[in-house]
Amino acid sequence: MRSEFMHYTKPKKVPDVWSDIVSDLVRLRNEKQWSQEELAHRIGCNPSLVHKWEQYKRVPSGLMLSCWVEALDGKVEIKTK
């Protein structure tokens, strides 16, 4: 896991919650045995975008995040600690 987003003017720490979300989405993709290219096709985006999301090089918009989750048959749940 990358500890900072490097594409901002100043590096920003990757929040633990975001790291957990990305890890879960990568795990779901791997469980389905889909490549990043397959997932991108199902989302309707460029494969390089999925790679950048998974490597913390880009952050998806809310709409694209929901498409990412939905393509993997996932669900977002908000829990308190």
C-alpha positions as CSV (number, residue, x, y, z in Angstrom):
1,M,0.0,0.0,0.0
2,R,1.2,3.5,-0.9
3,S,1.3,5.8,2.2
4,E,0.7,9.0,0.3
5,F,-1.2,10.3,-2.7
6,M,1.5,11.9,-4.8
7,H,-0.6,13.6,-7.5
8,Y,-1.6,16.6,-5.3
9,T,0.5,19.8,-5.0
10,K,1.7,18.4,-1.7
11,P,1.6,14.7,-0.9
12,K,-1.4,13.6,1.1
13,K,-1.6,10.6,3.4
14,V,-3.8,7.8,2.2
15,P,-6.6,7.5,4.8
16,D,-6.9,4.0,6.4
17,V,-10.5,3.8,5.4
18,W,-9.6,4.4,1.7
19,S,-6.9,1.8,1.9
20,D,-9.4,-0.7,3.3
21,I,-11.9,0.1,0.5
22,V,-9.4,-0.3,-2.3
23,S,-8.0,-3.5,-0.7
24,D,-11.5,-5.0,-0.5
25,L,-12.3,-4.1,-4.1
26,V,-9.0,-5.6,-5.3
27,R,-9.8,-8.7,-3.3
28,L,-13.2,-9.0,-4.9
29,R,-11.7,-8.6,-8.4
30,N,-9.2,-11.3,-7.7
31,E,-11.9,-13.6,-6.3
32,K,-13.7,-13.3,-9.6
33,Q,-10.4,-13.9,-11.3
34,W,-10.9,-10.8,-13.4
35,S,-8.0,-8.8,-14.8
36,Q,-8.0,-5.0,-14.5
37,E,-8.9,-5.0,-18.2
38,E,-12.0,-7.1,-17.6
39,L,-13.2,-4.9,-14.7
40,A,-12.6,-1.8,-16.8
41,H,-14.7,-3.2,-19.6
42,R,-17.5,-3.9,-17.2
43,I,-17.3,-0.4,-15.7
44,G,-16.9,1.2,-19.1
45,C,-13.6,2.9,-18.5
46,N,-10.0,2.6,-19.6
47,P,-8.0,-0.2,-18.1
48,S,-5.3,2.2,-17.1
49,L,-7.8,4.0,-14.9
50,V,-8.5,0.9,-12.9
51,H,-4.7,0.4,-12.5
52,K,-4.3,3.9,-11.2
53,W,-7.1,3.5,-8.7
54,E,-5.7,0.3,-7.4
55,Q,-2.2,1.8,-7.1
56,Y,-3.5,5.0,-5.4
57,K,-2.4,7.1,-8.3
58,R,-5.9,8.5,-8.9
59,V,-9.1,8.7,-6.9
60,P,-12.3,7.9,-8.6
61,S,-15.3,10.3,-8.5
62,G,-18.2,9.2,-6.4
63,L,-20.0,8.0,-9.5
64,M,-17.1,6.0,-10.7
65,L,-16.6,4.5,-7.3
66,S,-20.2,3.3,-7.2
67,C,-19.7,1.8,-10.7
68,W,-16.5,0.0,-9.5
69,V,-18.4,-1.4,-6.5
70,E,-21.4,-2.4,-8.5
71,A,-19.4,-4.1,-11.2
72,L,-18.0,-6.4,-8.5
73,D,-21.4,-7.0,-7.0
74,G,-20.2,-5.3,-3.9
75,K,-22.0,-3.1,-1.4
76,V,-20.9,-0.1,0.6
77,E,-21.7,-0.2,4.3
78,I,-20.9,2.6,6.7
79,K,-20.1,1.4,10.2
80,T,-19.0,3.1,13.4
81,K,-16.0,1.9,15.3
